């Protein structure tokens, strides 16, 4: 368990300064694993899904052997982004000059060029490393990213015997929030605010059981829940919820019968997108609606408080804050990570 904790917060201008965000994108996001989505989203041969991660256009595609490939969604002819929407195809065709690639990224038809001339050129689509864990697909944009496999194996041990390989993708909700991406992360990383900001959530969880544990590249918050009042699947054992943070910006909210992943995506220094993806075990539709509606209520409460925090950070009335050693170790741990990465890469 990591003990890399701090007493004082990072300075308020780190939540406002576009230059700090540029450094974060270079030193943190480009060098970290990012969550692309799930295997559920490309179930059939030829299915493809596009996404922009840290400004990089990517395409996930299932080939004819049912294997997954991830490429930069960029044609090797003139650098055009090839595809603009999800779909299914027998090949990948650029919408600019019509170059065609197979589902493994090999160039098959270079329109306007003699086959012999183009034959020996290395014009395959540029691939992106990926790793699949419990049907969740992680990608890295640089070779020297952190060892996410080690973190995921540890998480698997913590939640055992729970698994969500067989959970089905349900839906995505996206929220644009007027706050720096770290404000949202800081807020998520402590349960200290729950009794005040989230009264309904506080009635569902056992707040006295709330614990935070920190590790090298992730942290965990967990607590017991009241199965009678919870919106989650009923269990015969004392139920827990797990809130994992995979640095820098991936959240795994694990409750009985449900996985909810959150991806926090900076827009600029003072706004971000938060993507919620829902995965469910085979449970009743009305129970799913109850879960999603409850998550929406909690999220709206968090949006309100995060936007209030951002206004305070932008004011002349705040420079640094302090941490509760008992209740805010998760935030302190995360900010130590941020400071190290910003200053040292």
Secondary structure, DSSP 8 states (H G I E B T S, - for coil): ------SB---GGGGT-HHHHHHHIIIIITTSEEEEEEGGGG-STTEEEEEEETTEEEEEEE-TTS-EEEEESB-TTT--B---S-EE-SSEE-TTT--EE-TTS-EEE-TTS-HHHHHTS-----B-EEEEETTEEEEESSTT---HHHHHHHHHHHHTT---TT-EEEEEEEEEESS-HHHHHHHHT-STTHHHH-HHHHHHB-GGG-EEEE-SSEEEEEEEB-TTT-SS---SS--EEEEEEETTTEEEEEETTEEEEEEEEEEETTEEEEEEEEEE-S--HHHHHHHHHHHHHHHHHHHHHHHHHHHHHHSTT-S--B--TTT-HHHHHHHHHHHHHHHH-
